[in-house]
């Protein structure tokens, strides 16, 4: 005998009500955490301000998804929202030469770019940072904006760059005159500094005057600090 119409309708309604709860429970089932940090040796490539005879100690830590290693990371993470955060990736490359094929693989640690991590879904994706150089670009984050000194493909020009997560093109790309990464990498450009209300970012590169830009949504305006000082003195 079939169920009465009213009872059948209630069962269908209960099933519909339970489905979103099950989906929400499934989305909350992932656990994102950082594992114990460890020190590894990193050999900067020639021409990137490094000395092949003096390896740099890189402090890495695994990014764990449900207790399993998803990525290796280094440096501090930045919370974009209460759900999303960014952190730099570290990875190993096989440095074995063809004539060494019979030997065990020779793995070398390298500094990678930035990744975006979703705490709810556990999804990890690469963050597109135009003209970002892993060896030279010190990124300063504010909200979902990244400010850094970008490097041209021929490594002869340095740019003030501000980009926003999800945007294909940078909202600021301005050449810093008189700059060259043929010098010491550490002297090229320090991490830019941010201020709020209004949101603004300052680039203070070596051998270049300080430049400040106001960020409005997807646009950036250059600030003439001399005018601001005159206004403040009035």
N, C-alpha and C positions, 0 to 999 in steps of 0.2 A: 504494500500500500504506500502510495506517495505521501510526502509531507504536506500538511495543509499549506495553503498559499502564504499565510501570514508567517508561519515558521520558516518556510523556505526563504522568504524575503529577508527575515532577520539574519539567517545564516549568511546570505549574500552580503548584507550590510556589514556584518561583523568581519567578514573576510576582507572587504574593501578597507575597513578601518584599521585592520591589523597590518596590512601590507606596508603602508608608510612607516609604521613603527619598526617593522622588520628591516626595511631599507635603511632607516636611521641607525638601527643597532649595528647593521653590517658596516655602515660608513664609519662608525665609531670603534670598530674592532681593531683598527691599526694603531700601533704604538711606535712613535718616532722618538728616538733618543740618541745621544752621543755616547760612544764607548770610551774606554780608558785610553788616554793619549800615550804616544810613544815617540821617541826621537829616531829620525832616519836621516841619511845623508843625501843632500841634493847638490848636484854639480851644475851650476849655471852654464849655459852654452857660451862658447866663445863669441865675443862681440856683444854680450849682454851684461857687461859690467862684472863678470865673474872671473875667478881664477881657477882653472881646471885642477891645479895642484892643491887647492884649499876648498874642500867641500863645505857647504853650508849645512848646519843642523836645522832640519825642518821638523817641527812638532806637529804630528798628524793625529787624528782621532777618527775612528770609524763612525759613519752615520748608520744607525741600526733601524731596520724596519721589521717590527715584530720579532726582534731578537736576532735577525739575520743582517749581515753587512750589505748595505745598499751601495754606499760610496765611501771613499776616504776623503776627509776634509782637513783644513787647517785654518788657523786664524779665527777671530771672533765672528759669530753669526749676527745678522741684523734682522730684527722683527719688522716686517713690512706691515702686517696686520696681526691680530691675535691668532690667525690661522696660518699665515704664510711667513716664511723667513728665507733669507738668502745666506749663503756661506760659500767660501771658495773650495774648489775641488782639488784633490791631489790624486795622481795616478802614476802607474808604472809603465814604462815602455821597455820593449825588448831591445837591448843595446848589443845583441850578439852579432858579430860580423859573419858574412857568408862562409868564410874559411873556418869559422868556429862552430859550424853547425853540429858537429859531433859532440861538442861540449854542452854542459847544462846551460840553459838560458841565462844571460846576464841582464838582470833587471835594474833599471834606473828610475828613481823617483823624480817626478816633475811637478812643478806648480801649474795648476790648471786655471780655468776661468771660474765664473760664479754660477751657482745652481740655485733654483727656486724650489722650495720644499713645501708641500701641503701637508699639514699635520693631520688633517682629517682623512684624506684619501691615501696618503703615503706617496703621492705622485711626485716625482723629481724630474725637473726639466732644466735645460740650459738657459741662462739669461744672455740675451744678445746685447753686447756692449761694443758698439762700433769703434774700431781702431784701438781697442784695448790690447795692451801688451802685458803678458803675464809677469815679465821681469821688471818693467818700468812703471806701470800704471798703478798708483796707490788710490784706490776707490774710497770715496767718502759718501756714505748713504744718508739720505733724509727722506722719510716716508718711502715712496716708491721711485725716488729720483737717485741716480748715481752720478756723481761728479768726479772727474779724473782727468789726467793728462793722457791724451791719445797719441799714438805714434803712427806716422805714415808708413806705407808698405816698404818704401825704400829707406826707412829709418833716418830720414834727414829732416823731417819736420815734426814739431810737437804742437798739439792742439788742446785748447781748453774745451772739454766735452761735458755736456750734461745730457743724459738720456733718461727715459722713463720706461719702466717695465711695461711691455706690451706694445710699445711704439717701435716701428721699423727703423725710423730715422732719428738721429739725435735732435733734441730741441735747441742745442747749442753746439756749434763747432767753429771755433775761432782760433786761427793760428797764433801761437805765442812767438813773436818775432825774437830773433837772436838766440833761439834755443836749438840745441843739438844733443842727441843722445850719444854722440861719439865721445862725450865727456863722461865723467863718473855718473852712473845711473842715479845714485842717491841725491846728486846735486841738480838733477833735471827739474823735478817738480814734486813738491811735497803734497800730501793729501789736502784737497781744498777744504775750506771751513764753511759751515752753514750758519745762518741765522733765520729766525722766524719773525712773522708779522712785520713786513711781508717776508715771504720766503726768499732768501738771497744766498748766493754762494760766492766765495772769494777765492781767486787763484793767485797765489803768491810764489811764482816760479823764480828760481835763481836767474840772475841776469835779466830779469824782466820785471817791470813795474806791476804792482798789485792791481788786479782788475776784479770788479764786483758786478754781478748780474742778478737782477730780480727775476724770479721764476713765477710766471702766472699761467697756470694750467699747462698748456702745451707750447707756451711761448716764453722767450727770455728777452729781457731788456738790459742793456748796459747801463750801469749807474755811474754818474759823474760825481765822485766823492768830493771833489773840490767845491762843486755847487752845494752839496749837502752841508759841508762844513761852513760855507758862507751863510746858508740859511739858518744854521744852528747858532751862529754868532750874532745874528740880528736880534 
